[in-house]
Amino acid sequence: MRDIIRGKSANPQLETVLGLAKALDMDIAQLVPSTATLMPRVGMTGGVEQLEVVGAVAAGVWREQTDWAAEDRYFIEVGPNPVAGGERFALRMEGHSMDKIIAPGSDLECLRVSYGFVEPQPGDIVIVQRDRHDLHELTCKRLDHDGTNFILRAESTRAEFQEPIVIGNPDEDNHDDEGVNIIGIVLRSHQNLFQRRR
């Protein structure tokens, strides 16, 4: 505790801060700013990085623009990129098409698909952009293969999302005015479960 007070320990471990809060009969939120990082996440070999959440995923919601305005965007903390040179982006899950495994309100850390470098495989959870002329929908689905075609499947508690979407063979040439394109692979889902009531 002396080292913390004297500034010699600028990054105390979580257990230390919890013990200090208990000893002082204080809420841990009083000791730790909401933006602070106490320690690297378990299993991390590198530091924490910031990734901007640039839009939302919601099956059945068609928009002219899929990217949010700058004032609506925010950052989440993520670990090191698992694919060297791969481009990551983040989206907020607003829909229920994958609610059996990803809760609405979660932030999705995604790896941008780049054919010939990062390609989706059956079993991946993917971000799909569907286009209808000037309107676009971003949705999240599980990629499957039936031996002939690639198929997008929801993992939802809701009946309206159960119909699979057959997309044939996704590749970099599969773009048209009414196309279905896989633009990202979901790496992780992030949820903020710790909220203070005032």
NUKEKE-578746 format. One record per residue (C-alpha): x, y, z; residue number from 1; residue in three letters. Coordinates in steps of 0.001 Angstrom, whole numbers, plus 524288, in hexadecimal, padded with zeros to 5 digits. Last residue first. Layout:
+-------+-------+-------+-----+-----+
:    c1 :    c2 :    c3 :   i :  aa :
+-------+-------+-------+-----+-----+
:     X :     Y :     Z : NUM : ALA :
...
+-------+-------+-------+-----+-----+
//
This chain:
+-------+-------+-------+-----+-----+
:    c1 :    c2 :    c3 :   i :  aa :
+-------+-------+-------+-----+-----+
: 79888 : 81553 : 7DEC5 : 198 : ARG :
: 79973 : 80784 : 7D998 : 197 : ARG :
: 7A6E5 : 80365 : 7D517 : 196 : ARG :
: 7A861 : 7FA6A : 7C96D : 195 : GLN :
: 7B141 : 7EEB3 : 7C788 : 194 : PHE :
: 7AC74 : 7E603 : 7BC7C : 193 : LEU :
: 7B39B : 7ECC1 : 7B156 : 192 : ASN :
: 7B303 : 7E2BD : 7A688 : 191 : GLN :
: 7BD3D : 7DFC3 : 79C37 : 190 : HIS :
: 7BB94 : 7D597 : 79179 : 189 : SER :
: 7C800 : 7D065 : 78B5A : 188 : ARG :
: 7CE11 : 7CD37 : 77E35 : 187 : LEU :
: 7C260 : 7CF39 : 7754F : 186 : VAL :
: 7C638 : 7CD50 : 76718 : 185 : ILE :
: 7C389 : 7D8A6 : 75DEF : 184 : GLY :
: 7BE53 : 7DD46 : 750C7 : 183 : ILE :
: 7B678 : 7D18D : 74C21 : 182 : ILE :
: 7AEC6 : 7D65D : 74076 : 181 : ASN :
: 7A0A0 : 7D45D : 73C7A : 180 : VAL :
: 79D3D : 7DB6C : 72FF2 : 179 : GLY :
: 791E3 : 7E336 : 72AA1 : 178 : GLU :
: 7996C : 7ED56 : 722C6 : 177 : ASP :
: 7A4C6 : 7E3F5 : 72082 : 176 : ASP :
: 7B102 : 7DEAB : 726E2 : 175 : HIS :
: 7B5D6 : 7D07C : 72701 : 174 : ASN :
: 7C309 : 7D2EA : 7208F : 173 : ASP :
: 7CA78 : 7D2CF : 72D81 : 172 : GLU :
: 7C525 : 7C57D : 7310E : 171 : ASP :
: 7B947 : 7BF46 : 73756 : 170 : PRO :
: 7B512 : 7B275 : 730D9 : 169 : ASN :
: 7A65D : 7B07D : 730E1 : 168 : GLY :
: 79F89 : 7B9D7 : 73A1E : 167 : ILE :
: 79467 : 7B1B5 : 73FB0 : 166 : VAL :
: 78DAF : 7B900 : 74AE2 : 165 : ILE :
: 787F3 : 7B051 : 75581 : 164 : PRO :
: 77A20 : 7B31B : 75A9C : 163 : GLU :
: 77A7F : 7B33F : 7697F : 162 : GLN :
: 77AA9 : 7C206 : 76B9A : 161 : PHE :
: 76BF4 : 7C44D : 76CBC : 160 : GLU :
: 76A9C : 7B944 : 776AE : 159 : ALA :
: 771F7 : 7C03E : 78184 : 158 : ARG :
: 77B1D : 7B942 : 78B03 : 157 : THR :
: 7861C : 7BB7A : 78159 : 156 : SER :
: 791FE : 7B47E : 77C20 : 155 : GLU :
: 79096 : 7B973 : 76E31 : 154 : ALA :
: 795FA : 7B1E7 : 762AE : 153 : ARG :
: 79D1B : 7B6BB : 75691 : 152 : LEU :
: 79F34 : 7AC44 : 74C45 : 151 : ILE :
: 7AA89 : 7A951 : 74332 : 150 : PHE :
: 7A6B5 : 7A08B : 737FD : 149 : ASN :
: 7A9CF : 792F7 : 73302 : 148 : THR :
: 7ADD8 : 78A32 : 73E53 : 147 : GLY :
: 7A43E : 79090 : 747BB : 146 : ASP :
: 7AD70 : 79B26 : 74CA5 : 145 : HIS :
: 7AB59 : 7A3A8 : 758B4 : 144 : ASP :
: 7AE7F : 7B1A0 : 75C9F : 143 : LEU :
: 7A84B : 7B5F0 : 76977 : 142 : ARG :
: 7A145 : 7C308 : 76854 : 141 : LYS :
: 7A27C : 7D184 : 76B90 : 140 : CYS :
: 79B0B : 7DBC2 : 763DE : 139 : THR :
: 79DF7 : 7E8A4 : 75D47 : 138 : LEU :
: 7935D : 7ED99 : 75432 : 137 : GLU :
: 79543 : 7F71B : 74906 : 136 : HIS :
: 78C6D : 7FFB5 : 740BA : 135 : LEU :
: 79028 : 8068F : 733FB : 134 : ASP :
: 78D33 : 7FAF0 : 72AEA : 133 : HIS :
: 789C7 : 7F00E : 7344E : 132 : ARG :
: 79681 : 7EC0B : 73AC4 : 131 : ASP :
: 79935 : 7E1BC : 74524 : 130 : ARG :
: 7A54D : 7E329 : 74D7F : 129 : GLN :
: 7A90E : 7D741 : 7557B : 128 : VAL :
: 7B10C : 7D6C7 : 761E3 : 127 : ILE :
: 7B5BC : 7C900 : 7649F : 126 : VAL :
: 7B5DD : 7BEC9 : 76F46 : 125 : ILE :
: 7BF2B : 7B48F : 76A06 : 124 : ASP :
: 7BAF7 : 7A64B : 76992 : 123 : GLY :
: 7BD51 : 7A4E1 : 75B01 : 122 : PRO :
: 7C8FE : 7AD49 : 75733 : 121 : GLN :
: 7CA5B : 7BBD3 : 7547F : 120 : PRO :
: 7D676 : 7C0BC : 74D51 : 119 : GLU :
: 7E190 : 7C938 : 75243 : 118 : VAL :
: 7EC8D : 7CA96 : 74843 : 117 : PHE :
: 7E846 : 7C634 : 73A9D : 116 : GLY :
: 7DB25 : 7CC7E : 73CBF : 115 : TYR :
: 7DBEC : 7D78E : 746A6 : 114 : SER :
: 7D16E : 7D636 : 750FB : 113 : VAL :
: 7D24D : 7E08E : 75B9C : 112 : ARG :
: 7D4B5 : 7DAF0 : 76928 : 111 : LEU :
: 7CA17 : 7DE2E : 772E5 : 110 : CYS :
: 7C8D3 : 7E214 : 7812C : 109 : GLU :
: 7BA47 : 7E1DD : 783FB : 108 : LEU :
: 7B4AB : 7EAA5 : 78E86 : 107 : ASP :
: 7A95C : 7E499 : 79600 : 106 : SER :
: 79C73 : 7EBE6 : 79758 : 105 : GLY :
: 79463 : 7E055 : 792BD : 104 : PRO :
: 79A0D : 7D402 : 798DA : 103 : ALA :
: 7A2BA : 7CB31 : 790BA : 102 : ILE :
: 7A15F : 7BC54 : 7922B : 101 : ILE :
: 792D4 : 7B94A : 791A7 : 100 : LYS :
: 7906C : 7C760 : 78D68 :  99 : ASP :
: 79643 : 7C54B : 77FDA :  98 : MET :
: 78B6C : 7CB48 : 77754 :  97 : SER :
: 786D0 : 7D3EF : 78291 :  96 : HIS :
: 78B09 : 7E14C : 77D91 :  95 : GLY :
: 79296 : 7EC7F : 78399 :  94 : GLU :
: 7A054 : 7E6E3 : 78368 :  93 : MET :
: 7A9A8 : 7F27F : 78383 :  92 : ARG :
: 7B467 : 7F227 : 7794E :  91 : LEU :
: 7C334 : 7F209 : 77A24 :  90 : ALA :
: 7CE03 : 7F258 : 76FFC :  89 : PHE :
: 7DA8C : 7EABA : 76DF4 :  88 : ARG :
: 7E3F9 : 7EA95 : 7627E :  87 : GLU :
: 7ED46 : 7DF0D : 7619C :  86 : GLY :
: 7FBE6 : 7E1BC : 760C4 :  85 : GLY :
: 7FF2C : 7D776 : 76AF2 :  84 : ALA :
: 7F302 : 7CF8D : 76DCE :  83 : VAL :
: 7F031 : 7CDDA : 77C59 :  82 : PRO :
: 7EFCE : 7DCB6 : 77E3A :  81 : ASN :
: 7F3B6 : 7DFCC : 78C2B :  80 : PRO :
: 7E91F : 7E116 : 79675 :  79 : GLY :
: 7DD5A : 7E9F1 : 795EA :  78 : VAL :
: 7D899 : 7F5EB : 79D36 :  77 : GLU :
: 7CC7E : 7FC73 : 797B4 :  76 : ILE :
: 7CB21 : 809BA : 79133 :  75 : PHE :
: 7BF52 : 8120B : 78DE6 :  74 : TYR :
: 7B7FA : 816BC : 781DE :  73 : ARG :
: 7AB8E : 81ED3 : 7822E :  72 : ASP :
: 7B262 : 82C09 : 78067 :  71 : GLU :
: 7B9B4 : 82732 : 7744E :  70 : ALA :
: 7AD21 : 82395 : 76D29 :  69 : ALA :
: 7AA92 : 81502 : 76CA8 :  68 : TRP :
: 7AE80 : 80C73 : 7612E :  67 : ASP :
: 7A3DF : 80449 : 75A98 :  66 : THR :
: 79E6F : 80F3A : 7520D :  65 : GLN :
: 791C7 : 80E7C : 74A48 :  64 : GLU :
: 78C27 : 8054F : 75467 :  63 : ARG :
: 7848C : 7F897 : 754A1 :  62 : TRP :
: 78151 : 7F22E : 761AB :  61 : VAL :
: 77D61 : 7E3EA : 75FDF :  60 : GLY :
: 788E0 : 7DE6B : 7675B :  59 : ALA :
: 78F4F : 7E8A6 : 7700F :  58 : ALA :
: 79E03 : 7EABF : 770A2 :  57 : VAL :
: 7A21A : 7F864 : 774AC :  56 : ALA :
: 7AC92 : 8022A : 770DA :  55 : GLY :
: 7BA63 : 8073C : 772C2 :  54 : VAL :
: 7BEB9 : 801C6 : 77FE7 :  53 : VAL :
: 7CCD1 : 80690 : 7808F :  52 : GLU :
: 7D768 : 7FD76 : 7859F :  51 : LEU :
: 7E0BF : 8012A : 79094 :  50 : GLN :
: 7EC17 : 7F822 : 793D4 :  49 : GLU :
: 7EFCF : 7F0C0 : 7A02C :  48 : VAL :
: 7FDAC : 7EC04 : 7A11D :  47 : GLY :
: 80408 : 7DF9E : 79C8C :  46 : GLY :
: 8048B : 7D171 : 7A0CC :  45 : THR :
: 7F69B : 7D0E0 : 7A558 :  44 : MET :
: 7F1F5 : 7C437 : 7AB6F :  43 : GLY :
: 7EAFE : 7CAB2 : 7B6C5 :  42 : VAL :
: 7E828 : 7D8F9 : 7B3E5 :  41 : ARG :
: 7F2DB : 7E2D6 : 7B689 :  40 : PRO :
: 7F188 : 7E9A5 : 7C3A8 :  39 : MET :
: 7EA02 : 7F474 : 7CA3F :  38 : LEU :
: 7E5F4 : 7FC05 : 7BE24 :  37 : THR :
: 7E003 : 80918 : 7C164 :  36 : ALA :
: 7D4FD : 80F8E : 7B9AF :  35 : THR :
: 7CAA8 : 80E54 : 7C45F :  34 : SER :
: 7D3F4 : 81469 : 7CE41 :  33 : PRO :
: 7D7CC : 80ADB : 7D913 :  32 : VAL :
: 7D768 : 80E12 : 7E781 :  31 : LEU :
: 7C954 : 8129E : 7E8E9 :  30 : GLN :
: 7C4C5 : 807C8 : 7DFBF :  29 : ALA :
: 7CAA2 : 7FDE4 : 7E959 :  28 : ILE :
: 7C032 : 801E9 : 7F345 :  27 : ASP :
: 7C647 : 805B2 : 80027 :  26 : MET :
: 7C771 : 7FF37 : 80D7E :  25 : ASP :
: 7D5C2 : 8035E : 80E32 :  24 : LEU :
: 7DA6A : 7F55A : 81027 :  23 : ALA :
: 7D0E1 : 7F053 : 805E2 :  22 : LYS :
: 7D517 : 7FA6E : 7FBCE :  21 : ALA :
: 7E367 : 7F758 : 7FE92 :  20 : LEU :
: 7E128 : 7E8CB : 7FD0A :  19 : GLY :
: 7DA22 : 7EAE9 : 7F010 :  18 : LEU :
: 7E52E : 7F3C9 : 7EB71 :  17 : VAL :
: 7EF6E : 7E9B4 : 7EEEA :  16 : THR :
: 7E7CD : 7DE88 : 7E895 :  15 : GLU :
: 7E6A3 : 7E670 : 7DC03 :  14 : LEU :
: 7F55B : 7E827 : 7DAF4 :  13 : GLN :
: 7FB2F : 7F5AD : 7DCE1 :  12 : PRO :
: 7FF6A : 7FDE3 : 7D12A :  11 : ASN :
: 80636 : 80A58 : 7D5B7 :  10 : ALA :
: 80D75 : 803DC : 7E0F6 :   9 : SER :
: 8180A : 80D6E : 7E52B :   8 : LYS :
: 80E3A : 8189E : 7E5BE :   7 : GLY :
: 8105A : 81B24 : 7F43D :   6 : ARG :
: 80253 : 81723 : 7F771 :   5 : ILE :
: 80380 : 80AB4 : 7EF44 :   4 : ILE :
: 810A2 : 8072B : 7F53E :   3 : ASP :
: 80B45 : 80944 : 802F5 :   2 : ARG :
: 80000 : 80000 : 80000 :   1 : MET :
+-------+-------+-------+-----+-----+
//
